[in-house]
């Protein structure tokens, strides 16, 4: 009995999982960046930091995308 490996399928699985991992990381980083605001680093001068009105909805959409990607990945693993 001989074991054969379908290298094309293995490579495809690697590329899709790598792309999904990078996608989740980028979405999460964008969400954190949107919540942090323009001047999140402490500065010497005390000035008022204005919040961008679109920052919270964009951050929540990014986090929702992360949750959906993780939930779909778990669905693919558990349901099959």
C-alpha positions in Angstrom: 0.0 0.0 0.0 1.4 3.3 -1.0 0.5 6.8 0.3 0.2 9.6 -2.1 0.0 13.3 -1.3 -2.1 15.6 -3.4 0.4 18.5 -3.3 -1.9 20.9 -5.3 -4.7 20.4 -2.7 -2.2 20.8 0.2 -0.9 24.0 -1.3 -4.4 25.4 -1.9 -5.3 24.6 1.8 -2.2 26.4 2.9 -2.9 29.5 0.8 -6.5 29.8 1.8 -5.7 29.4 5.5 -2.8 31.8 5.3 -5.0 34.4 3.5 -7.7 34.0 6.1 -5.3 34.4 9.0 -3.8 37.5 7.5 -7.3 38.8 6.8 -8.4 38.4 10.4 -5.2 40.1 11.7 -5.5 43.0 9.3 -9.2 43.5 10.1 -8.5 43.4 13.8 -5.6 45.8 13.5 -7.8 48.2 11.5 -10.5 48.1 14.1 -8.1 48.8 16.9 -6.5 51.6 14.9 -9.9 53.2 14.2 -10.8 53.1 17.9 -7.4 54.5 19.0 -8.0 57.8 17.3 -5.6 60.1 15.5 -3.5 61.1 18.5 -3.5 58.0 20.6 0.2 58.3 21.7 0.7 60.5 24.8 2.1 63.9 23.9 3.8 66.7 25.7 1.1 69.3 25.0 -2.4 68.8 26.4 -4.8 69.5 23.5 -8.2 68.2 22.9 -8.4 65.2 20.7 -11.4 65.2 18.4 -13.0 61.9 17.7 -13.8 61.0 14.2 -17.5 60.3 13.8 -17.0 57.3 11.5 -14.4 55.6 13.8 -16.7 53.6 16.0 -18.9 52.1 13.1 -15.8 51.3 11.1 -14.2 49.6 14.1 -17.3 47.6 14.8 -17.6 46.5 11.1 -13.9 45.3 11.3 -14.6 43.4 14.5 -17.8 41.9 13.0 -15.8 40.7 10.0 -13.3 39.0 12.3 -16.1 37.3 14.2 -17.7 36.1 11.0 -14.5 34.8 9.6 -13.7 32.8 12.8 -17.3 31.6 13.0 -17.3 30.4 9.4 -14.0 28.7 9.9 -15.3 26.8 13.0 -18.4 25.9 11.0 -16.3 24.4 8.3 -14.2 22.4 10.8 -17.1 21.2 13.0 -19.8 20.5 10.4 -17.7 18.4 8.1 
